[in-house]
Each structure stands twice: as structure tokens, then as C-alpha cells.
Amino acid sequence: MKFLEDPPRFLFFTGKGGVGKTSVACATALELASRGKYVLLVSTDPASNIGQVFGITIGNTITKILAVAGLSALEINPEQAAEAYRERIIAPVRGLLPESEIAGITESLSGSCTTEIASFDEFTNLLTDGDTYGQYDHIIFDTAPTGHTIRLLQLPGSWTEFLSTGKGDASCLGPMSGLEKHRTVYANAVTELTDPTRTRLVLVSRAQASSLIEIERTFVELTEIGISSGYVVVNGVLPRSAGDEPIAVAVRNRESTALGAMPPSIAALPRDVLELKTGNMVGVDAIRSLFTSEDSSKSPEISVGEEIADAPLKTLVDELEKSDHGLILCMGKGGVGKTTIAAAVAVALAERGHRVHLTTTDPAAHLTETLHGSVPGLTVSRIDPDEATRHYRDHIIATKGKELDDNGRAALAEDLLSPCTEEVAVFQQFSRAVHESRHQFVVIDTAPTGHTLLLLDATGSYHREIARQIGDTLSFTTPLMRLRDPEQTKVILVTLAETTPVLEAEGLQQDLVRARIHPWAWVVNNSIAAAHPQSPFLGKQAANEVEQIDRVRGLSARVAIVPLLAEEPIGVAKLAALTAGAHQLA
């Protein structure tokens, strides 16, 4: 493995959910321990399963892995860290402010920014406390902090003063005000991160375009703040042993195309390629096999029943069609196929004679390429997040930043780079589509998260400030009421039949429920089980999906399963086939 040649003390593994970061990090820990090194494996991943991998309970205290000499592990629970973090900020004002104000502050501290900052606060000591952690030759992190969080730590001035004087917004700088350690501690941590002799960044990806684009974005962002020692690990590449049936050949072709089109910035980095294994990466023996070509992992022989395929997307379209209008939101994490599912639903409704508007708020979506044609009654548009966000940022800098000094403007500019900012900026355009759905079908590929919707709906000063910034002409209440109306809005969560994507979609569902928006249906996309593979290798992969499909069925009364297809569903005819019934998909 190139990324394991002369490894530094700190190794950070990052990448999209479901690419195998935890497995690669665990295999790295085993390899370094086998070299006689003392290794600490740390996870800051909310879906961490390090304990499951090694068959022991780990938690937030350092635990020795008795089966592996020299290896210990620690799981920093980001949700617990964020909850404790929120309490430190809110406790001093509880009882002093109205409950509505407390609710608004609490929701403003419920986003991903708070979780990441709280986690970074937790593991800073691991980077800087030589007295406590000096015994370890290597500390391996499953999940790295983003460049945005690190830039926040580098900002000049005082976060608390910046916020208390009313100069800052509560998207990211609000969470920053709860940091209690000295800035010099964070400066030392950042110094460790940006020293290539001390820290190595390992970008884990699948051989998929969306996954590779994600690690490129991460690498560019981290390079901007000085973390440039990058290595790429492409995990889960289909081996020759998977056979030559049409599905296997198609997967190999897609992987080859994706790798051939890698963005130049990451294509130039040292690269390792790991083959897909048939079994779950659980247990020391299975994890050790990850860095070998021989597949020694074991998978139980599970019979994949016909019921797996008996959940066609057509069933959902039939039910949606009962109304002649409405809003359909296809939501989920990147790379699960939201654009394809949204386009297939829109094409099906248009071909049945309905007026349909298909639009996207996803900056990486390519609706026109996916459709590759037109359908009578179907109009297609795109809400440009970059343009909306740029206009929003310019407005805030020109107004709130007008009287600030250089430090204040730097803090405000960085705060406006928050993902929360983009969602708030897009909401104005998004609400127009919501309004349009009163008279026709509107299908939207991705939408604001429940966290953002709650922020927009929060009472008190935070809500009033957002309302003032966006403008008096925008009504939050009416769009949100429509989103909460199950007769008007149908939310479809899209996922893959894999552990991490299902967990992430489940978290998204919980997020939406907090905003009183209840998802209408789930779609499990690209299912190997539903494709009825013939080769033993793919048969074992199909068997591994059963548990996750059962989990999804426990989360929703409506579930559609779309099989992995030999040819990508690009073009109107192939999209229409997705909703034609199970017999045409098998």
C-alpha cells in the first residue's frame, strides 16, 4: 500500500459515507500494529462501527483490542459531544430567556457544523497532548475535519465578542462561541495537521464519479489551509472473480470510466486500489483480507427471496397519480441516485398525461444528461445554488459587513461559507416551486433539510434576523405549511442497500420528522438482490443486502426497490422502463 509507506504519526481517513472509510482505517491499524507499533484508532464518525468490527464495546474511553497486540481504540460519539456542547452554551441563559428564544437557539445549534466543531473540540487533545497520548506511535482518525471547520479555528479575533455585538450570524459562528479552550491549543492542533511529516490525509472513494468528486472537493478545501499530503484509496472495485454476466461487465465498465475521468487534482496523487470483498468487514481476519487480492471474508448463505424484487417503483407512481398535482421531493445523500429516481417519476407522470415540472437544487445534478430527450408536458429547470448563494453573501457583506473591521469581515465571510448559508439562500427559489405545486406536479431533486426548515421557522431573534436578511417579501410560513401537509407534499428518501447509506437516510428522516415533515416513501436504488445475479460472487453481495432492505421496510410502509441494471438508465425510454413494472426490470 502506497499510503502506508513511511507513515507519519497521524493518519486521517475521509470520504463519502458508505465508501469503506472505517474498514480501511481498521485495516491500516492492524497493519501498523503488526509492524510492532503502538496504535490508537479513533472514530469521529456518527455511524462508527469500530466496536462491531472488533466484536467489543469501545465507547468514549480508550479500550485495548485484546486480539491485536499494540492496538487500542476510541470512539468519540459526535452526537453526545454535540449535546454536551449545546448544553454548555444554553445553560447560562436558560430561565433568563423565553422558551421560544431557547428553542430557536437550540435549533441553531443542531446542525452539522455544531457536531463537527464539538467533535474537533473533543479530539484536539489527541493532536497536542503528548503527555497523555505520547505512548502511541500512530493515531488513526476515521473521518477528518473539513477545511471549513479548520478555517474557522484560524479566524482572528473573538467569536464571542463578534456574536454578542450582533455582527455575526448563528450558522457556524454561533457554535464557535462555545469553545472554551485557549486559541493557542487550536493553533497547535492546526500546526500538527498542516505538517506533512506529522499528518497524512487518506482520501477513500469508490470507483464512482460522485464519490471521486467528493474527495476532490475535500482535497481542494484542505489544501487551501495547508493539508496537502494526500493519498487516494479506491475501495470496493469489482474483481474478475465476479464473473462475466452482463451486470458484472457493466459495473466494471462504469468503474473504468469513472477512474479514467478522475479530476486532475486527485488523479495525480499516489493511489491504491482495493478489490470488493463478498462478506461484511467484521472480525480481525476479514479486515486483514482487505489489503489482499484473496477474498477470505465469509458470508452466510442467505436465500434471496422473490419478495426482494416485488417492490417496483411503478407502485409509488400509481399512488402519486391519484392526485393531479402536488410536490414530490426526492431526498438522500449524494451518490444514491436521487436524480435518476426524480427523473423517472417525472417522466412517468408526464407520459400519463400530467403537467410536470422537474427541477433540482443539487449542484452536481445533470438532469438534461439524465433525460437526454423531452416528453410532452414535462418542463425541466435548475435552481442554481451557486448563484443564489453568491447573491445572498454579497448582500450580507454589503449590509452587515459595511461597518466591520478587517477581522470582523474575515469572520463574517467565513461564516457565510457554511453549508447552512447555501440552503437558506436557495430557499427563496425553492419556495416558488412549492407554490407552483398547487396546480401541477413539481418533482424536486433534493431540498432543504429539516434542520434548515426549522431554522427558518424558529421564533425569536434568530428567525427575525434571517427574515430581515432574505427580505420582507418572502413568507416562510406558507411554504413550510405546504411541506408539512401530507396531501400536498410527498417526500421520497432514496438510499442504497448498504449499512452507511441506510443509516444516513434514517438520520435524514429523523431530521425531517423534527420539522414535522414525515417522509412518504423510501426507494432502495441499484439493488444487486433485485437484479437476480447468477455468479456466486454477486450472489453473496445480494445476500448481504437483505438485512438493510429489511431495515428499510421497518422504517417505512412504502418501499420501492430498483435493481442494479446492466445499462445506466439514461434517456427517456430507459427512465420510463424503471416505472414500467418489476417484470421489465428483472
C-alpha positions, 0 to 999 in steps of 0.5 A, a space after each residue: 500500500 502506497 499510503 502506508 509507506 513511511 507513515 507519519 504519526 497521524 493518519 486521517 481517513 475521509 470520504 463519502 459515507 458508505 465508501 469503506 472509510 472505517 474498514 480501511 482505517 481498521 485495516 491500516 491499524 492492524 497493519 501498523 500494529 503488526 509492524 510492532 507499533 503502538 496504535 490508537 484508532 479513533 472514530 469521529 464518525 456518527 455511524 462508527 462501527 469500530 466496536 462491531 468490527 472488533 466484536 467489543 464495546 469501545 465507547 468514549 474511553 480508550 479500550 485495548 483490542 485484546 486480539 491485536 497486540 499494540 492496538 487500542 481504540 476510541 470512539 468519540 460519539 459526535 452526537 453526545 459531544 454535540 449535546 454536551 456542547 449545546 448544553 454548555 452554551 444554553 445553560 447560562 441563559 436558560 430561565 433568563 430567556 423565553 422558551 421560544 428564544 431557547 428553542 430557536 437557539 437550540 435549533 441553531 445549534 443542531 446542525 452539522 457544523 455544531 457536531 463537527 466543531 464539538 467533535 474537533 473540540 473533543 479530539 484536539 487533545 489527541 493532536 497536542 497532548 503528548 503527555 497523555 497520548 505520547 505512548 502511541 506511535 500512530 493515531 488513526 482518525 476515521 473521518 477528518 475535519 473539513 477545511 471549513 471547520 479548520 478555517 474557522 479555528 484560524 479566524 482572528 479575533 473573538 467569536 464571542 465578542 463578534 456574536 454578542 455585538 450582533 455582527 455575526 450570524 448563528 450558522 457556524 459562528 454561533 457554535 464557535 462561541 462555545 469553545 472554551 479552550 485557549 486559541 493557542 491549543 487550536 493553533 497547535 492542533 492546526 500546526 500538527 495537521 498542516 505538517 506533512 511529516 506529522 499528518 497524512 490525509 487518506 482520501 477513500 472513494 469508490 470507483 464512482 464519479 460522485 464519490 471521486 468528486 467528493 474527495 476532490 472537493 475535500 482535497 481542494 478545501 484542505 489544501 487551501 489551509 495547508 493539508 496537502 499530503 494526500 493519498 487516494 484509496 479506491 475501495 470496493 472495485 469489482 474483481 474478475 472473480 465476479 464473473 462475466 454476466 452482463 451486470 458484472 461487465 457493466 459495473 466494471 465498465 462504469 468503474 473504468 470510466 469513472 477512474 479514467 475521468 478522475 479530476 486532475 487534482 486527485 488523479 495525480 496523487 499516489 493511489 491504491 486500489 482495493 478489490 470488493 470483498 463478498 462478506 461484511 468487514 467484521 472480525 480481525 481476519 476479514 479486515 486483514 483480507 482487505 489489503 489482499 487480492 484473496 477474498 477470505 471474508 465469509 458470508 452466510 448463505 442467505 436465500 434471496 427471496 422473490 419478495 426482494 424484487 416485488 417492490 417496483 417503483 411503478 407502485 409509488 407512481 400509481 399512488 402519486 397519480 391519484 392526485 393531479 398535482 402536488 410536490 414530490 421531493 426526492 431526498 438522500 445523500 449524494 451518490 444514491 441516485 436521487 436524480 435518476 429516481 426524480 427523473 423517472 417519476 417525472 417522466 412517468 407522470 408526464 407520459 400519463 398525461 400530467 403537467 410536470 415540472 422537474 427541477 433540482 437544487 443539487 449542484 452536481 445534478 445533470 438532469 438534461 444528461 439524465 433525460 437526454 430527450 423531452 416528453 410532452 408536458 414535462 418542463 425541466 429547470 435548475 435552481 442554481 445554488 451557486 448563484 443564489 448563494 453568491 447573491 445572498 453573501 454579497 448582500 450580507 457583506 454589503 449590509 452587515 459587513 459595511 461597518 466591520 473591521 478587517 477581522 470582523 469581515 474575515 469572520 463574517 465571510 467565513 461564516 457565510 461559507 457554511 453549508 447552512 448559508 447555501 440552503 437558506 439562500 436557495 430557499 427563496 427559489 425553492 419556495 416558488 416551486 412549492 407554490 407552483 405545486 398547487 396546480 401541477 406536479 413539481 418533482 424536486 431533486 433534493 431540498 432543504 433539510 429539516 434542520 434548515 426548515 426549522 431554522 427558518 421557522 424558529 421564533 425569536 431573534 434568530 428567525 427575525 434576523 434571517 427574515 430581515 436578511 432574505 427580505 420582507 417579501 418572502 413568507 416562510 410560513 406558507 411554504 413550510 405549511 405546504 411541506 408539512 401537509 401530507 396531501 400536498 407534499 410527498 417526500 421520497 428518501 432514496 438510499 442504497 442497500 448498504 449499512 452507511 447509506 441506510 443509516 444516513 437516510 434514517 438520520 435524514 428522516 429523523 431530521 425531517 420528522 423534527 420539522 414535522 415533515 414525515 417522509 412518504 416513501 423510501 426507494 432502495 436504488 441499484 439493488 444487486 438482490 433485485 437484479 437476480 445475479 447468477 455468479 456466486 460472487 454477486 450472489 453473496 453481495 445480494 445476500 448481504 443486502 437483505 438485512 438493510 432492505 429489511 431495515 428499510 421496510 421497518 422504517 417505512 410502509 412504502 418501499 420501492 426497490 430498483 435493481 442494479 441494471 446492466 445499462 445506466 438508465 439514461 434517456 427517456 425510454 430507459 427512465 420510463 422502463 424503471 416505472 414500467 413494472 418489476 417484470 421489465 426490470 428483472 
